[in-house]
Amino acid sequence: MYWNDGLSGAEYLLQAWGERFMFGFIRQQEKKVALRLLAWQYQRQSIPLPGIAELEQQAARLVDDAHRIARERGQNVIAIIKELVGEIRK
């Protein structure tokens, strides 16, 4: 049996898995960037860093918010993450 793109079932599943893996990898890299930017912003403002678990939760929220905003505005996710981190001081 062939799927939409003329791929066999196994080829289709491998392609779908690869895309999901790649998007998961990219999301993890975005979280790492957000984590570093958050840590930098806290240090820059002389605010004590929260625990790593809290910092990771903040980074995950930032990335999720950035993706939502990017869908609405059509902008670059990393640029939005930088913008959101910059708003922390406000």
PDB file with SEQRES, HELIX, SHEET and CRYST1 records, atoms N, CA, C and O in Angstrom:
SEQRES   1 A   90  MET TYR TRP ASN ASP GLY LEU SER GLY ALA GLU TYR LEU          
SEQRES   2 A   90  LEU GLN ALA TRP GLY GLU ARG PHE MET PHE GLY PHE ILE          
SEQRES   3 A   90  ARG GLN GLN GLU LYS LYS VAL ALA LEU ARG LEU LEU ALA          
SEQRES   4 A   90  TRP GLN TYR GLN ARG GLN SER ILE PRO LEU PRO GLY ILE          
SEQRES   5 A   90  ALA GLU LEU GLU GLN GLN ALA ALA ARG LEU VAL ASP ASP          
SEQRES   6 A   90  ALA HIS ARG ILE ALA ARG GLU ARG GLY GLN ASN VAL ILE          
SEQRES   7 A   90  ALA ILE ILE LYS GLU LEU VAL GLY GLU ILE ARG LYS              
HELIX    1 AA1 GLY A    9  ARG A   44  1                                  36    
HELIX    2 AA2 ILE A   52  ARG A   73  1                                  22    
HELIX    3 AA3 VAL A   77  GLY A   86  1                                  10    
HELIX    4 AA4 GLU A   87  ARG A   89  5                                   3    
CRYST1    1.000    1.000    1.000  90.00  90.00  90.00 P 1           1          
ATOM      1  N   MET A   1       0.843  -1.178   0.000  1.00  0.00           N  
ATOM      2  CA  MET A   1       0.000   0.000   0.000  1.00  0.00           C  
ATOM      3  C   MET A   1       0.892   1.246   0.000  1.00  0.00           C  
ATOM      4  O   MET A   1       1.926   1.279   0.667  1.00  0.00           O  
ATOM      5  N   TYR A   2       0.483   2.258  -0.747  1.00  0.00           N  
ATOM      6  CA  TYR A   2       1.248   3.494  -0.856  1.00  0.00           C  
ATOM      7  C   TYR A   2       0.474   4.650  -0.250  1.00  0.00           C  
ATOM      8  O   TYR A   2      -0.755   4.694  -0.296  1.00  0.00           O  
ATOM      9  N   TRP A   3       1.214   5.572   0.311  1.00  0.00           N  
ATOM     10  CA  TRP A   3       0.618   6.748   0.946  1.00  0.00           C  
ATOM     11  C   TRP A   3       0.604   7.905  -0.043  1.00  0.00           C  
ATOM     12  O   TRP A   3       0.926   7.716  -1.216  1.00  0.00           O  
ATOM     13  N   ASN A   4       0.247   9.065   0.398  1.00  0.00           N  
ATOM     14  CA  ASN A   4       0.057  10.249  -0.441  1.00  0.00           C  
ATOM     15  C   ASN A   4       1.225  10.517  -1.387  1.00  0.00           C  
ATOM     16  O   ASN A   4       1.003  10.790  -2.567  1.00  0.00           O  
ATOM     17  N   ASP A   5       2.435  10.447  -0.910  1.00  0.00           N  
ATOM     18  CA  ASP A   5       3.603  10.838  -1.692  1.00  0.00           C  
ATOM     19  C   ASP A   5       4.200   9.677  -2.479  1.00  0.00           C  
ATOM     20  O   ASP A   5       5.334   9.775  -2.950  1.00  0.00           O  
ATOM     21  N   GLY A   6       3.473   8.599  -2.627  1.00  0.00           N  
ATOM     22  CA  GLY A   6       4.003   7.454  -3.353  1.00  0.00           C  
ATOM     23  C   GLY A   6       4.985   6.643  -2.524  1.00  0.00           C  
ATOM     24  O   GLY A   6       5.727   5.826  -3.071  1.00  0.00           O  
ATOM     25  N   LEU A   7       5.002   6.855  -1.214  1.00  0.00           N  
ATOM     26  CA  LEU A   7       5.916   6.124  -0.334  1.00  0.00           C  
ATOM     27  C   LEU A   7       5.211   4.893   0.208  1.00  0.00           C  
ATOM     28  O   LEU A   7       3.992   4.883   0.381  1.00  0.00           O  
ATOM     29  N   SER A   8       5.993   3.853   0.475  1.00  0.00           N  
ATOM     30  CA  SER A   8       5.412   2.689   1.133  1.00  0.00           C  
ATOM     31  C   SER A   8       5.128   3.059   2.584  1.00  0.00           C  
ATOM     32  O   SER A   8       5.589   4.092   3.070  1.00  0.00           O  
ATOM     33  N   GLY A   9       4.378   2.224   3.262  1.00  0.00           N  
ATOM     34  CA  GLY A   9       4.047   2.487   4.664  1.00  0.00           C  
ATOM     35  C   GLY A   9       5.281   2.668   5.531  1.00  0.00           C  
ATOM     36  O   GLY A   9       5.338   3.573   6.364  1.00  0.00           O  
ATOM     37  N   ALA A  10       6.273   1.798   5.330  1.00  0.00           N  
ATOM     38  CA  ALA A  10       7.505   1.884   6.133  1.00  0.00           C  
ATOM     39  C   ALA A  10       8.276   3.161   5.817  1.00  0.00           C  
ATOM     40  O   ALA A  10       8.797   3.813   6.722  1.00  0.00           O  
ATOM     41  N   GLU A  11       8.349   3.518   4.539  1.00  0.00           N  
ATOM     42  CA  GLU A  11       9.051   4.750   4.163  1.00  0.00           C  
ATOM     43  C   GLU A  11       8.348   5.974   4.749  1.00  0.00           C  
ATOM     44  O   GLU A  11       8.992   6.908   5.227  1.00  0.00           O  
ATOM     45  N   TYR A  12       7.024   5.950   4.704  1.00  0.00           N  
ATOM     46  CA  TYR A  12       6.235   7.054   5.242  1.00  0.00           C  
ATOM     47  C   TYR A  12       6.486   7.203   6.746  1.00  0.00           C  
ATOM     48  O   TYR A  12       6.680   8.313   7.243  1.00  0.00           O  
ATOM     49  N   LEU A  13       6.479   6.087   7.457  1.00  0.00           N  
ATOM     50  CA  LEU A  13       6.704   6.128   8.906  1.00  0.00           C  
ATOM     51  C   LEU A  13       8.109   6.615   9.232  1.00  0.00           C  
ATOM     52  O   LEU A  13       8.295   7.387  10.172  1.00  0.00           O  
ATOM     53  N   LEU A  14       9.098   6.171   8.463  1.00  0.00           N  
ATOM     54  CA  LEU A  14      10.467   6.640   8.689  1.00  0.00           C  
ATOM     55  C   LEU A  14      10.579   8.139   8.444  1.00  0.00           C  
ATOM     56  O   LEU A  14      11.239   8.844   9.206  1.00  0.00           O  
ATOM     57  N   GLN A  15       9.949   8.621   7.404  1.00  0.00           N  
ATOM     58  CA  GLN A  15       9.978  10.047   7.115  1.00  0.00           C  
ATOM     59  C   GLN A  15       9.289  10.835   8.231  1.00  0.00           C  
ATOM     60  O   GLN A  15       9.811  11.852   8.689  1.00  0.00           O  
ATOM     61  N   ALA A  16       8.124  10.367   8.664  1.00  0.00           N  
ATOM     62  CA  ALA A  16       7.387  11.050   9.737  1.00  0.00           C  
ATOM     63  C   ALA A  16       8.199  11.039  11.027  1.00  0.00           C  
ATOM     64  O   ALA A  16       8.241  12.049  11.729  1.00  0.00           O  
ATOM     65  N   TRP A  17       8.844   9.920  11.355  1.00  0.00           N  
ATOM     66  CA  TRP A  17       9.662   9.844  12.559  1.00  0.00           C  
ATOM     67  C   TRP A  17      10.832  10.813  12.460  1.00  0.00           C  
ATOM     68  O   TRP A  17      11.162  11.495  13.430  1.00  0.00           O  
ATOM     69  N   GLY A  18      11.457  10.875  11.290  1.00  0.00           N  
ATOM     70  CA  GLY A  18      12.585  11.778  11.092  1.00  0.00           C  
ATOM     71  C   GLY A  18      12.183  13.230  11.263  1.00  0.00           C  
ATOM     72  O   GLY A  18      12.914  14.013  11.870  1.00  0.00           O  
ATOM     73  N   GLU A  19      11.030  13.593  10.733  1.00  0.00           N  
ATOM     74  CA  GLU A  19      10.553  14.970  10.887  1.00  0.00           C  
ATOM     75  C   GLU A  19      10.267  15.278  12.343  1.00  0.00           C  
ATOM     76  O   GLU A  19      10.629  16.349  12.830  1.00  0.00           O  
ATOM     77  N   ARG A  20       9.618  14.353  13.052  1.00  0.00           N  
ATOM     78  CA  ARG A  20       9.311  14.574  14.468  1.00  0.00           C  
ATOM     79  C   ARG A  20      10.602  14.656  15.279  1.00  0.00           C  
ATOM     80  O   ARG A  20      10.717  15.491  16.176  1.00  0.00           O  
ATOM     81  N   PHE A  21      11.563  13.804  14.973  1.00  0.00           N  
ATOM     82  CA  PHE A  21      12.858  13.838  15.664  1.00  0.00           C  
ATOM     83  C   PHE A  21      13.533  15.177  15.429  1.00  0.00           C  
ATOM     84  O   PHE A  21      14.062  15.782  16.361  1.00  0.00           O  
ATOM     85  N   MET A  22      13.519  15.642  14.183  1.00  0.00           N  
ATOM     86  CA  MET A  22      14.180  16.900  13.840  1.00  0.00           C  
ATOM     87  C   MET A  22      13.518  18.067  14.553  1.00  0.00           C  
ATOM     88  O   MET A  22      14.201  18.934  15.098  1.00  0.00           O  
ATOM     89  N   PHE A  23      12.180  18.094  14.552  1.00  0.00           N  
ATOM     90  CA  PHE A  23      11.489  19.179  15.243  1.00  0.00           C  
ATOM     91  C   PHE A  23      11.734  19.115  16.742  1.00  0.00           C  
ATOM     92  O   PHE A  23      11.866  20.154  17.389  1.00  0.00           O  
ATOM     93  N   GLY A  24      11.798  17.915  17.303  1.00  0.00           N  
ATOM     94  CA  GLY A  24      12.113  17.771  18.729  1.00  0.00           C  
ATOM     95  C   GLY A  24      13.523  18.259  19.026  1.00  0.00           C  
ATOM     96  O   GLY A  24      13.765  18.895  20.052  1.00  0.00           O  
ATOM     97  N   PHE A  25      14.445  17.961  18.131  1.00  0.00           N  
ATOM     98  CA  PHE A  25      15.828  18.412  18.294  1.00  0.00           C  
ATOM     99  C   PHE A  25      15.894  19.939  18.250  1.00  0.00           C  
ATOM    100  O   PHE A  25      16.553  20.566  19.079  1.00  0.00           O  
ATOM    101  N   ILE A  26      15.208  20.521  17.281  1.00  0.00           N  
ATOM    102  CA  ILE A  26      15.216  21.981  17.152  1.00  0.00           C  
ATOM    103  C   ILE A  26      14.591  22.623  18.378  1.00  0.00           C  
ATOM    104  O   ILE A  26      15.103  23.623  18.882  1.00  0.00           O  
ATOM    105  N   ARG A  27      13.495  22.061  18.865  1.00  0.00           N  
ATOM    106  CA  ARG A  27      12.832  22.611  20.064  1.00  0.00           C  
ATOM    107  C   ARG A  27      13.780  22.553  21.258  1.00  0.00           C  
ATOM    108  O   ARG A  27      13.826  23.495  22.049  1.00  0.00           O  
ATOM    109  N   GLN A  28      14.537  21.467  21.402  1.00  0.00           N  
ATOM    110  CA  GLN A  28      15.498  21.359  22.503  1.00  0.00           C  
ATOM    111  C   GLN A  28      16.595  22.420  22.379  1.00  0.00           C  
ATOM    112  O   GLN A  28      17.017  23.003  23.378  1.00  0.00           O  
ATOM    113  N   GLN A  29      17.049  22.663  21.161  1.00  0.00           N  
ATOM    114  CA  GLN A  29      18.066  23.697  20.956  1.00  0.00           C  
ATOM    115  C   GLN A  29      17.508  25.079  21.294  1.00  0.00           C  
ATOM    116  O   GLN A  29      18.211  25.906  21.874  1.00  0.00           O  
ATOM    117  N   GLU A  30      16.263  25.329  20.940  1.00  0.00           N  
ATOM    118  CA  GLU A  30      15.623  26.601  21.285  1.00  0.00           C  
ATOM    119  C   GLU A  30      15.523  26.765  22.795  1.00  0.00           C  
ATOM    120  O   GLU A  30      15.730  27.860  23.319  1.00  0.00           O  
ATOM    121  N   LYS A  31      15.209  25.683  23.494  1.00  0.00           N  
ATOM    122  CA  LYS A  31      15.132  25.741  24.962  1.00  0.00           C  
ATOM    123  C   LYS A  31      16.502  26.038  25.563  1.00  0.00           C  
ATOM    124  O   LYS A  31      16.604  26.774  26.545  1.00  0.00           O  
ATOM    125  N   LYS A  32      17.554  25.469  24.978  1.00  0.00           N  
ATOM    126  CA  LYS A  32      18.905  25.746  25.474  1.00  0.00           C  
ATOM    127  C   LYS A  32      19.269  27.209  25.273  1.00  0.00           C  
ATOM    128  O   LYS A  32      19.873  27.828  26.149  1.00  0.00           O  
ATOM    129  N   VAL A  33      18.903  27.767  24.114  1.00  0.00           N  
ATOM    130  CA  VAL A  33      19.165  29.183  23.861  1.00  0.00           C  
ATOM    131  C   VAL A  33      18.399  30.032  24.869  1.00  0.00           C  
ATOM    132  O   VAL A  33      18.956  30.971  25.438  1.00  0.00           O  
ATOM    133  N   ALA A  34      17.125  29.710  25.095  1.00  0.00           N  
ATOM    134  CA  ALA A  34      16.304  30.457  26.049  1.00  0.00           C  
ATOM    135  C   ALA A  34      16.888  30.354  27.462  1.00  0.00           C  
ATOM    136  O   ALA A  34      16.898  31.336  28.204  1.00  0.00           O  
ATOM    137  N   LEU A  35      17.368  29.181  27.827  1.00  0.00           N  
ATOM    138  CA  LEU A  35      17.971  28.975  29.144  1.00  0.00           C  
ATOM    139  C   LEU A  35      19.194  29.869  29.325  1.00  0.00           C  
ATOM    140  O   LEU A  35      19.361  30.506  30.366  1.00  0.00           O  
ATOM    141  N   ARG A  36      20.040  29.910  28.310  1.00  0.00           N  
ATOM    142  CA  ARG A  36      21.244  30.757  28.387  1.00  0.00           C  
ATOM    143  C   ARG A  36      20.875  32.236  28.451  1.00  0.00           C  
ATOM    144  O   ARG A  36      21.474  32.996  29.213  1.00  0.00           O  
ATOM    145  N   LEU A  37      19.889  32.645  27.653  1.00  0.00           N  
ATOM    146  CA  LEU A  37      19.469  34.042  27.668  1.00  0.00           C  
ATOM    147  C   LEU A  37      18.848  34.423  29.008  1.00  0.00           C  
ATOM    148  O   LEU A  37      19.078  35.524  29.508  1.00  0.00           O  
ATOM    149  N   LEU A  38      18.071  33.527  29.584  1.00  0.00           N  
ATOM    150  CA  LEU A  38      17.486  33.792  30.903  1.00  0.00           C  
ATOM    151  C   LEU A  38      18.567  33.943  31.955  1.00  0.00           C  
ATOM    152  O   LEU A  38      18.538  34.881  32.752  1.00  0.00           O  
ATOM    153  N   ALA A  39      19.523  33.022  31.962  1.00  0.00           N  
ATOM    154  CA  ALA A  39      20.614  33.087  32.935  1.00  0.00           C  
ATOM    155  C   ALA A  39      21.394  34.387  32.775  1.00  0.00           C  
ATOM    156  O   ALA A  39      21.743  35.030  33.765  1.00  0.00           O  
ATOM    157  N   TRP A  40      21.666  34.772  31.535  1.00  0.00           N  
ATOM    158  CA  TRP A  40      22.390  36.015  31.263  1.00  0.00           C  
ATOM    159  C   TRP A  40      21.599  37.209  31.774  1.00  0.00           C  
ATOM    160  O   TRP A  40      22.164  38.120  32.379  1.00  0.00           O  
ATOM    161  N   GLN A  41      20.292  37.207  31.532  1.00  0.00           N  
ATOM    162  CA  GLN A  41      19.448  38.322  31.959  1.00  0.00           C  
ATOM    163  C   GLN A  41      19.400  38.429  33.488  1.00  0.00           C  
ATOM    164  O   GLN A  41      19.464  39.532  34.033  1.00  0.00           O  
ATOM    165  N   TYR A  42      19.290  37.300  34.174  1.00  0.00           N  
ATOM    166  CA  TYR A  42      19.305  37.312  35.641  1.00  0.00           C  
ATOM    167  C   TYR A  42      20.634  37.868  36.155  1.00  0.00           C  
ATOM    168  O   TYR A  42      20.644  38.717  37.045  1.00  0.00           O  
ATOM    169  N   GLN A  43      21.748  37.399  35.606  1.00  0.00           N  
ATOM    170  CA  GLN A  43      23.063  37.866  36.044  1.00  0.00           C  
ATOM    171  C   GLN A  43      23.253  39.340  35.736  1.00  0.00           C  
ATOM    172  O   GLN A  43      23.821  40.077  36.542  1.00  0.00           O  
ATOM    173  N   ARG A  44      22.786  39.771  34.586  1.00  0.00           N  
ATOM    174  CA  ARG A  44      22.916  41.162  34.176  1.00  0.00           C  
ATOM    175  C   ARG A  44      22.177  42.094  35.131  1.00  0.00           C  
ATOM    176  O   ARG A  44      22.618  43.217  35.378  1.00  0.00           O  
ATOM    177  N   GLN A  45      21.058  41.625  35.663  1.00  0.00           N  
ATOM    178  CA  GLN A  45      20.257  42.433  36.573  1.00  0.00           C  
ATOM    179  C   GLN A  45      20.606  42.191  38.039  1.00  0.00           C  
ATOM    180  O   GLN A  45      19.952  42.717  38.939  1.00  0.00           O  
ATOM    181  N   SER A  46      21.645  41.389  38.268  1.00  0.00           N  
ATOM    182  CA  SER A  46      22.085  41.036  39.629  1.00  0.00           C  
ATOM    183  C   SER A  46      20.962  40.396  40.441  1.00  0.00           C  
ATOM    184  O   SER A  46      20.820  40.646  41.638  1.00  0.00           O  
ATOM    185  N   ILE A  47      20.179  39.579  39.774  1.00  0.00           N  
ATOM    186  CA  ILE A  47      19.109  38.821  40.438  1.00  0.00           C  
ATOM    187  C   ILE A  47      19.609  37.391  40.597  1.00  0.00           C  
ATOM    188  O   ILE A  47      20.119  36.805  39.643  1.00  0.00           O  
ATOM    189  N   PRO A  48      19.469  36.826  41.792  1.00  0.00           N  
ATOM    190  CA  PRO A  48      19.928  35.439  41.985  1.00  0.00           C  
ATOM    191  C   PRO A  48      19.201  34.487  41.037  1.00  0.00           C  
ATOM    192  O   PRO A  48      17.991  34.593  40.837  1.00  0.00           O  
ATOM    193  N   LEU A  49      19.951  33.567  40.465  1.00  0.00           N  
ATOM    194  CA  LEU A  49      19.372  32.569  39.567  1.00  0.00           C  
ATOM    195  C   LEU A  49      18.447  31.643  40.333  1.00  0.00           C  
ATOM    196  O   LEU A  49      18.798  31.190  41.422  1.00  0.00           O  
ATOM    197  N   PRO A  50      17.266  31.350  39.787  1.00  0.00           N  
ATOM    198  CA  PRO A  50      16.420  30.333  40.424  1.00  0.00           C  
ATOM    199  C   PRO A  50      17.046  28.959  40.212  1.00  0.00           C  
ATOM    200  O   PRO A  50      18.046  28.832  39.505  1.00  0.00           O  
ATOM    201  N   GLY A  51      16.476  27.958  40.808  1.00  0.00           N  
ATOM    202  CA  GLY A  51      16.970  26.593  40.622  1.00  0.00           C  
ATOM    203  C   GLY A  51      16.882  26.185  39.165  1.00  0.00           C  
ATOM    204  O   GLY A  51      16.116  26.765  38.395  1.00  0.00           O  
ATOM    205  N   ILE A  52      17.660  25.195  38.789  1.00  0.00           N  
ATOM    206  CA  ILE A  52      17.722  24.762  37.392  1.00  0.00           C  
ATOM    207  C   ILE A  52      16.358  24.282  36.897  1.00  0.00           C  
ATOM    208  O   ILE A  52      16.006  24.519  35.742  1.00  0.00           O  
ATOM    209  N   ALA A  53      15.591  23.615  37.749  1.00  0.00           N  
ATOM    210  CA  ALA A  53      14.269  23.141  37.337  1.00  0.00           C  
ATOM    211  C   ALA A  53      13.360  24.323  37.000  1.00  0.00           C  
ATOM    212  O   ALA A  53      12.651  24.293  35.994  1.00  0.00           O  
ATOM    213  N   GLU A  54      13.379  25.357  37.832  1.00  0.00           N  
ATOM    214  CA  GLU A  54      12.566  26.556  37.581  1.00  0.00           C  
ATOM    215  C   GLU A  54      13.034  27.260  36.310  1.00  0.00           C  
ATOM    216  O   GLU A  54      12.220  27.705  35.501  1.00  0.00           O  
ATOM    217  N   LEU A  55      14.345  27.357  36.143  1.00  0.00           N  
ATOM    218  CA  LEU A  55      14.904  28.006  34.956  1.00  0.00           C  
ATOM    219  C   LEU A  55      14.510  27.238  33.686  1.00  0.00           C  
ATOM    220  O   LEU A  55      14.185  27.845  32.665  1.00  0.00           O  
ATOM    221  N   GLU A  56      14.542  25.918  33.756  1.00  0.00           N  
ATOM    222  CA  GLU A  56      14.141  25.102  32.606  1.00  0.00           C  
ATOM    223  C   GLU A  56      12.655  25.264  32.296  1.00  0.00           C  
ATOM    224  O   GLU A  56      12.262  25.276  31.130  1.00  0.00           O  
ATOM    225  N   GLN A  57      11.825  25.388  33.339  1.00  0.00           N  
ATOM    226  CA  GLN A  57      10.391  25.609  33.127  1.00  0.00           C  
ATOM    227  C   GLN A  57      10.148  26.964  32.468  1.00  0.00           C  
ATOM    228  O   GLN A  57       9.318  27.084  31.567  1.00  0.00           O  
ATOM    229  N   GLN A  58      10.873  27.979  32.921  1.00  0.00           N  
ATOM    230  CA  GLN A  58      10.748  29.303  32.325  1.00  0.00           C  
ATOM    231  C   GLN A  58      11.171  29.270  30.850  1.00  0.00           C  
ATOM    232  O   GLN A  58      10.516  29.867  29.996  1.00  0.00           O  
ATOM    233  N   ALA A  59      12.259  28.575  30.567  1.00  0.00           N  
ATOM    234  CA  ALA A  59      12.747  28.467  29.195  1.00  0.00           C  
ATOM    235  C   ALA A  59      11.718  27.756  28.318  1.00  0.00           C  
ATOM    236  O   ALA A  59      11.464  28.181  27.191  1.00  0.00           O  
ATOM    237  N   ALA A  60      11.127  26.679  28.828  1.00  0.00           N  
ATOM    238  CA  ALA A  60      10.114  25.935  28.065  1.00  0.00           C  
ATOM    239  C   ALA A  60       8.903  26.817  27.789  1.00  0.00           C  
ATOM    240  O   ALA A  60       8.365  26.799  26.683  1.00  0.00           O  
ATOM    241  N   ARG A  61       8.467  27.594  28.791  1.00  0.00           N  
ATOM    242  CA  ARG A  61       7.337  28.507  28.589  1.00  0.00           C  
ATOM    243  C   ARG A  61       7.667  29.572  27.541  1.00  0.00           C  
ATOM    244  O   ARG A  61       6.839  29.909  26.695  1.00  0.00           O  
ATOM    245  N   LEU A  62       8.898  30.095  27.619  1.00  0.00           N  
ATOM    246  CA  LEU A  62       9.321  31.095  26.650  1.00  0.00           C  
ATOM    247  C   LEU A  62       9.284  30.543  25.225  1.00  0.00           C  
ATOM    248  O   LEU A  62       8.801  31.206  24.308  1.00  0.00           O  
ATOM    249  N   VAL A  63       9.791  29.343  25.052  1.00  0.00           N  
ATOM    250  CA  VAL A  63       9.815  28.726  23.721  1.00  0.00           C  
ATOM    251  C   VAL A  63       8.394  28.469  23.237  1.00  0.00           C  
ATOM    252  O   VAL A  63       8.084  28.718  22.072  1.00  0.00           O  
ATOM    253  N   ASP A  64       7.526  27.973  24.118  1.00  0.00           N  
ATOM    254  CA  ASP A  64       6.134  27.749  23.725  1.00  0.00           C  
ATOM    255  C   ASP A  64       5.464  29.063  23.327  1.00  0.00           C  
ATOM    256  O   ASP A  64       4.768  29.133  22.314  1.00  0.00           O  
ATOM    257  N   ASP A  65       5.681  30.105  24.136  1.00  0.00           N  
ATOM    258  CA  ASP A  65       5.115  31.424  23.818  1.00  0.00           C  
ATOM    259  C   ASP A  65       5.669  31.945  22.495  1.00  0.00           C  
ATOM    260  O   ASP A  65       4.930  32.502  21.683  1.00  0.00           O  
ATOM    261  N   ALA A  66       6.960  31.764  22.285  1.00  0.00           N  
ATOM    262  CA  ALA A  66       7.595  32.241  21.054  1.00  0.00           C  
ATOM    263  C   ALA A  66       7.005  31.541  19.833  1.00  0.00           C  
ATOM    264  O   ALA A  66       6.797  32.175  18.799  1.00  0.00           O  
ATOM    265  N   HIS A  67       6.736  30.246  19.940  1.00  0.00           N  
ATOM    266  CA  HIS A  67       6.146  29.516  18.823  1.00  0.00           C  
ATOM    267  C   HIS A  67       4.716  29.995  18.556  1.00  0.00           C  
ATOM    268  O   HIS A  67       4.298  30.117  17.405  1.00  0.00           O  
ATOM    269  N   ARG A  68       3.978  30.262  19.626  1.00  0.00           N  
ATOM    270  CA  ARG A  68       2.614  30.766  19.463  1.00  0.00           C  
ATOM    271  C   ARG A  68       2.636  32.131  18.770  1.00  0.00           C  
ATOM    272  O   ARG A  68       1.867  32.375  17.841  1.00  0.00           O  
ATOM    273  N   ILE A  69       3.519  33.010  19.227  1.00  0.00           N  
ATOM    274  CA  ILE A  69       3.639  34.347  18.646  1.00  0.00           C  
ATOM    275  C   ILE A  69       4.109  34.253  17.190  1.00  0.00           C  
ATOM    276  O   ILE A  69       3.622  34.987  16.330  1.00  0.00           O  
ATOM    277  N   ALA A  70       5.044  33.362  16.923  1.00  0.00           N  
ATOM    278  CA  ALA A  70       5.555  33.197  15.556  1.00  0.00           C  
ATOM    279  C   ALA A  70       4.443  32.751  14.612  1.00  0.00           C  
ATOM    280  O   ALA A  70       4.386  33.194  13.465  1.00  0.00           O  
ATOM    281  N   ARG A  71       3.561  31.876  15.090  1.00  0.00           N  
ATOM    282  CA  ARG A  71       2.432  31.445  14.260  1.00  0.00           C  
ATOM    283  C   ARG A  71       1.506  32.624  13.964  1.00  0.00           C  
ATOM    284  O   ARG A  71       0.990  32.754  12.854  1.00  0.00           O  
ATOM    285  N   GLU A  72       1.302  33.481  14.968  1.00  0.00           N  
ATOM    286  CA  GLU A  72       0.401  34.626  14.797  1.00  0.00           C  
ATOM    287  C   GLU A  72       1.018  35.707  13.911  1.00  0.00           C  
ATOM    288  O   GLU A  72       0.347  36.257  13.038  1.00  0.00           O  
ATOM    289  N   ARG A  73       2.301  36.010  14.139  1.00  0.00           N  
ATOM    290  CA  ARG A  73       2.956  37.118  13.443  1.00  0.00           C  
ATOM    291  C   ARG A  73       3.786  36.690  12.240  1.00  0.00           C  
ATOM    292  O   ARG A  73       4.080  37.502  11.363  1.00  0.00           O  
ATOM    293  N   GLY A  74       4.161  35.423  12.201  1.00  0.00           N  
ATOM    294  CA  GLY A  74       5.014  34.960  11.120  1.00  0.00           C  
ATOM    295  C   GLY A  74       6.460  35.404  11.277  1.00  0.00           C  
ATOM    296  O   GLY A  74       7.144  35.645  10.283  1.00  0.00           O  
ATOM    297  N   GLN A  75       6.933  35.513  12.514  1.00  0.00           N  
ATOM    298  CA  GLN A  75       8.298  35.955  12.764  1.00  0.00           C  
ATOM    299  C   GLN A  75       9.197  34.787  13.147  1.00  0.00           C  
ATOM    300  O   GLN A  75       8.745  33.655  13.317  1.00  0.00           O  
ATOM    301  N   ASN A  76      10.490  35.099  13.277  1.00  0.00           N  
ATOM    302  CA  ASN A  76      11.509  34.143  13.659  1.00  0.00           C  
ATOM    303  C   ASN A  76      11.393  33.814  15.149  1.00  0.00           C  
ATOM    304  O   ASN A  76      11.300  34.720  15.977  1.00  0.00           O  
ATOM    305  N   VAL A  77      11.399  32.534  15.492  1.00  0.00           N  
ATOM    306  CA  VAL A  77      11.216  32.095  16.873  1.00  0.00           C  
ATOM    307  C   VAL A  77      12.352  32.598  17.772  1.00  0.00           C  
ATOM    308  O   VAL A  77      12.089  33.071  18.878  1.00  0.00           O  
ATOM    309  N   ILE A  78      13.588  32.507  17.328  1.00  0.00           N  
ATOM    310  CA  ILE A  78      14.718  32.937  18.154  1.00  0.00           C  
ATOM    311  C   ILE A  78      14.631  34.433  18.447  1.00  0.00           C  
ATOM    312  O   ILE A  78      14.902  34.854  19.572  1.00  0.00           O  
ATOM    313  N   ALA A  79      14.261  35.233  17.465  1.00  0.00           N  
ATOM    314  CA  ALA A  79      14.109  36.675  17.676  1.00  0.00           C  
ATOM    315  C   ALA A  79      13.031  36.951  18.714  1.00  0.00           C  
ATOM    316  O   ALA A  79      13.176  37.852  19.540  1.00  0.00           O  
ATOM    317  N   ILE A  80      11.954  36.180  18.674  1.00  0.00           N  
ATOM    318  CA  ILE A  80      10.877  36.353  19.647  1.00  0.00           C  
ATOM    319  C   ILE A  80      11.344  35.942  21.037  1.00  0.00           C  
ATOM    320  O   ILE A  80      11.006  36.605  22.018  1.00  0.00           O  
ATOM    321  N   ILE A  81      12.120  34.855  21.143  1.00  0.00           N  
ATOM    322  CA  ILE A  81      12.650  34.426  22.444  1.00  0.00           C  
ATOM    323  C   ILE A  81      13.500  35.540  23.036  1.00  0.00           C  
ATOM    324  O   ILE A  81      13.373  35.852  24.220  1.00  0.00           O  
ATOM    325  N   LYS A  82      14.363  36.141  22.230  1.00  0.00           N  
ATOM    326  CA  LYS A  82      15.201  37.244  22.710  1.00  0.00           C  
ATOM    327  C   LYS A  82      14.335  38.404  23.188  1.00  0.00           C  
ATOM    328  O   LYS A  82      14.619  39.015  24.218  1.00  0.00           O  
ATOM    329  N   GLU A  83      13.291  38.700  22.446  1.00  0.00           N  
ATOM    330  CA  GLU A  83      12.382  39.790  22.820  1.00  0.00           C  
ATOM    331  C   GLU A  83      11.694  39.485  24.149  1.00  0.00           C  
ATOM    332  O   GLU A  83      11.598  40.356  25.013  1.00  0.00           O  
ATOM    333  N   LEU A  84      11.216  38.258  24.314  1.00  0.00           N  
ATOM    334  CA  LEU A  84      10.526  37.873  25.551  1.00  0.00           C  
ATOM    335  C   LEU A  84      11.467  37.916  26.751  1.00  0.00           C  
ATOM    336  O   LEU A  84      11.081  38.364  27.831  1.00  0.00           O  
ATOM    337  N   VAL A  85      12.700  37.451  26.562  1.00  0.00           N  
ATOM    338  CA  VAL A  85      13.680  37.491  27.657  1.00  0.00           C  
ATOM    339  C   VAL A  85      13.967  38.936  28.037  1.00  0.00           C  
ATOM    340  O   VAL A  85      14.103  39.250  29.219  1.00  0.00           O  
ATOM    341  N   GLY A  86      14.059  39.812  27.054  1.00  0.00           N  
ATOM    342  CA  GLY A  86      14.304  41.226  27.316  1.00  0.00           C  
ATOM    343  C   GLY A  86      13.189  41.878  28.106  1.00  0.00           C  
ATOM    344  O   GLY A  86      13.420  42.860  28.811  1.00  0.00           O  
ATOM    345  N   GLU A  87      11.976  41.341  27.998  1.00  0.00           N  
ATOM    346  CA  GLU A  87      10.841  41.896  28.724  1.00  0.00           C  
ATOM    347  C   GLU A  87      10.816  41.486  30.189  1.00  0.00           C  
ATOM    348  O   GLU A  87      10.019  42.021  30.959  1.00  0.00           O  
ATOM    349  N   ILE A  88      11.660  40.561  30.587  1.00  0.00           N  
ATOM    350  CA  ILE A  88      11.697  40.121  31.982  1.00  0.00           C  
ATOM    351  C   ILE A  88      11.999  41.285  32.924  1.00  0.00           C  
ATOM    352  O   ILE A  88      11.444  41.376  34.019  1.00  0.00           O  
ATOM    353  N   ARG A  89      12.866  42.151  32.490  1.00  0.00           N  
ATOM    354  CA  ARG A  89      13.289  43.254  33.366  1.00  0.00           C  
ATOM    355  C   ARG A  89      12.198  44.282  33.585  1.00  0.00           C  
ATOM    356  O   ARG A  89      12.307  45.115  34.485  1.00  0.00           O  
ATOM    357  N   LYS A  90      11.144  44.241  32.776  1.00  0.00           N  
ATOM    358  CA  LYS A  90      10.075  45.229  32.869  1.00  0.00           C  
ATOM    359  C   LYS A  90       9.049  44.837  33.900  1.00  0.00           C  
ATOM    360  O   LYS A  90       8.075  45.561  34.108  1.00  0.00           O  
TER     361      LYS A  90                                                      
END                                                                             
